[in-house]
Amino acid sequence: MNTKTAKQPQVHTTQIDFQQQIQPILDKRCVVCHGCYDAPCQLKLGSFDGITRGANKDPVYQGERILAADPTRLFEDAQTTEQWREMDFHPVLNEGNKEGKRDPLQSLLVKMLQQKRDHPLPNSKTLPDSFKLSLNRSLECPTEEEHTKYQKKTPLWGMPYALPGISQSEHQQLIDWVNAGTPDNRSNSLANALQQKVDEWEAYFNQDSNKHQLVNRYLYEHLFLAHLYFPEAEKSDQQPQFFRLYRSKTPPGKPLEIIATRRPFDDPNVARVYYRLMPLQETLVDKLHMPFALTQERQDKWHDWFYQPHYQVDKLPDYMPKNASNPFITFAALPTDARYRFMLDEAQYSIMQFIKGAVCRGQIALNVINDHFWVVFSNPDIELPEYDEVFMEKARATLELPAEADSNALPTNWLAYAKAEREYLDVKAEYIKNHLEGQLPITLDLLWNGDGNNDNVALTIFRHFDAASVVKGLVGENPQTVWVITYPLFERIHYLLVAGYDVYGNVGHQLNSRVYMDFLRMEGETSFLSLLPKANRKTVREQWYRGSISPVEKYIQNGSNFAHETHIKYQTSEPLPELLGMIKEHVGAAQSTVHTVYPGLTDNAISEIKALNRSIGVAASILPQASLVLVQGNDDTPYIYSLLSHNAYSNISHIFAEKGRRRSNEDTMTMAHGVMTSHPNALFKLDHSEIEEFTEQIRQMKNESDYEKLLDRFGVRRTDNKFWAFSDELHRTYQQQAIINFGYFDYNRLENR
């Protein structure tokens, strides 16, 4: 072990521009690991404020904690460096000692970078076992004073951690910036066209009538995570300026004073809430980026849905937890159809919030869903019980949510939630029997067709162990399950896993949320099963829930089932694949084709990928869950393809012991155009002419040695000396081809294989 004194970095007295020179280096080399709640040591490097905030030894994701932690959201829970120090964040830039002496180069940031230069990665394909790469690893978060001991103990753990060092020129620019006193030359001013849009929309969000205040509370509770932008005030070939919507103590025209509460529906403790737009100040990372356009067309739709109908809002609802956590109580005065239309209109965004929102990672939160399933939606134009105010009035009392118990919750007896779910299904079945039986045939007309032009009509959700993604379109060969989402189901998912979910909450809060999601998943699956012939529903359900299933599932499945026979005419003895084909046709005119086309490839290469996607078994189980493939197309243009492996299980009824329920011989995979993961486990690069070799090598894999050969031939390992050049090309391609959706990928899950 080399314990000699580290070299002192050289400094150049050159003028450094933080915005143009320093932040881009941090984005490309640091934000790829330090960009979300799960940033190691809570060190977020996507903004100047994140750098000056520093690091914290306590992880945000701590599923076993007995008491909820205090939130530490950047820009929200503290506003000054002094406040962050009071919250146990230690500096990574040298802030001086008690005597005021300050040597900029004696900072943790510089020392970590210099440590990597003094102790580069060993020249090997894989990293030694001394590197900890599990997301749940115990983190080393040294202060500047503790760095000497840290380096002696783990010399190879300089930054970037477990990745190649940055270039000499990048290193020198960072050193010179630190030595110059870390100047910040950012401008807070907005272009006139953007400022005008901000003023217009803040006026829109803050009108005075009770109806406006209630509608805007609803909009805020569904948009508080969105990255809002104004396409009408931006150039189409440039990435727009994004904004966040916050609750503020102050009205438009005055400095924004954020009301920082755990949840968007918590009591603001002010007489009047104002909704304000603040420019997004952090680098965009794909795992958090959820763009949402604010346009005149959008405003016109909201007018038609929320303001055109005649209804009164005599009194504004309170913020008591029992009521505020339940949207069916809080927003009872708003038309149900309007609320459903709002969520449907940007359904991918609505679903994406529980995938990209608070859950940067979380196996417990995500093992409640399958690895590959489709989502379609009930038709808002048909008189289903969920849109009937009389039905909703009766059902409202049964639709309780775990967020009512706050962030310090005891693990609730699941029977309490299961009983409420069965009561809701009983009320729904009774309503159908009394009002709709014989009048509402069960056909594909019950499914939304996207109004013929909305590509949110159908979605595909992928789970990658402790991460997930949602894309537009019905992607992949055979999904493991299908959900049909109705309005109450949609709203409960949002208030369970987005508005009501607290990553800082205790173990009881997190377990309750997971158990409740079991009910919602089964509800969506049951609605889909009702489209099948009665004689086939049990067989399909039993295939989805094989082996020992949890008491929760048994309790719900033994309760109310919709016994009405389908009116869909089936032509074969295999109704399930037949139904999947019919659903594809039903939504076909509107659904997105982004992930079902194959740009840059020949017909033969496309055939090879389709054959790969039909493969089942061991090859898929050897692949990482999520890979990104940079393909040089036959038109000399690079394209990003995603390669996903889908784990199969006998059932997903239990929180723990997943390995015992794995069915690797049933694993499948999907290779498709476009970005379908924010968290790649592996990276590949190939020419379009090599697709046949690439796919054939994957199909023939039988063991780890075969996968190693695939990596040797096409992979870009985390130890590759060309890693950063490839990373830059990958991000450049993504930005050029999806400028609105672009964000930096997360490299915390890159494998060491």
C-alpha angles and dihedrals in degrees: 000000000000109000099163119132111282118249117258111241118244118239132212122204097228129135111258126202109210096199097046102032113019106037092051090056091049090047096053098038108025112021089062085077103017105054114097144033087290094056105136109266089000087278106152112188101180094099142028089248091055092052094050091044089061130188139322129205094218116086119226092218105066109142096182100056115128096208128040115257125234110263116252102190113164113245091010116058097040133015106193137050090242091056091051090051088054086055091056099259111146123207126259090190118063108259095178133253131272091282090054094248112148130186105183093202091058090076129120092238093057094042093052092049092046091048089060091051091049093045110029123183115282116260099256139109094247134032121252118261090254088082114089111214104162113116088227094052119132104257127227107222106175123185120225089266091051096049097093091058091044093052093047091051097042110017094168093055097089121132133310083045116229091351133093118280122262121259123276092249093050091047092050094050091053092048092049091049092051092046090051089059098266095278116204114210099171119141120224095195122109128217112262093249091053094045089052090054091048090052092048095050095043087054088050093050094048108050114143110232120102090244092054093046092051094046091048092049087055092048092048094050088055099040104040091105096041125112098226122201141172111231091181090065099041137076110254094225095055132070107256129234107262127211138199124221113229137179109244137190089219131066126236113292094040129084110282115252108192118222099219110201129155093245132026091242098049118119108280091201093221130107093237130021120213124200113222136181119229123186113251106252101187132082111263115255119189095229091061103029114111110161118202121181121223108206140153088255089056091050091050091054092050089050091053094047103038108021107029095064115081114244138128131238101198097170134018115239120249130240099241106142095239091056102029093052090055114069091190088066100035095048100030090123093059117086110264090220091056093052092048093047090052092055094041094051091069099019094156090056091046091054094037092064094073090046101042100022120077095341105084081155138348129145092190091052093047106036086080089078134059124251096248127019141143128236127205129168139234116256112262091203095063121080098248117166091251090069096047113100093208091055093045091050090057095041096045096084092057096051100086121157133210093240087076086075091059125221097303099063134154114233099268123226100258090223090074092061094036091054091051091049093051091048089054092050090048091053090048093049091048092051092050091049094049101039113018110027109118091008103068113052116207102241137131087273085081087071123081113250094200090255084279095287112046111101091201086079094105132017138189121215123201125191118204101191099272098006133053144188138203124208135180119259135032099288128185134026109274120004117216091232140349129224128205107203121207125190098265090047092048093049094047092051088054096048092042101048105019118023094025101036119099118193087196091055126114129259093269093056092049095046092047090052091051095049092048091052088060088067094048093050092051091047091056091046092049091054089054093047090055088070090063124079111276091242092060102042097083093048092053093045091049090052089054092046108039126159125006107356124188123268087246093065093043092051094050096041091052090053130071117341124180102249098187116123119242119249093208110117111230121200102190141050089245103069097168098064088037090055092048089055092048092050089053089054093045094056095029099106093056107029122108119259096195092109098031098061126075111216118192095020135109122236090256092053090049090053090052092053092048089052089051090052090056092054118114131190143019099005091060091048091056095051119087114257095249130021134168118218121198107206123191101221129221087253091060090253121123117235131190117230125182123222113197130182117207118211115218123215134186085234140334095224098121134063095218139034096048093158092065090057097046118123102190092172086067097049117127137189140214127206112186141154119271138027111311100162136045092197112056117193092192139017128213136184127195146145121254088247089062096057093099092052091045096050094041091052090052094049091051095051114124104160146009091276090061091052090050088056090051090053091046090054103039110001131108104208124203087249095054113122087221092052097111094045089053092045090053091050091048093051092043090053092048093049093048094049101038107024096164095046097040120126133148117272123243115245098186090102099049108133127234099224 
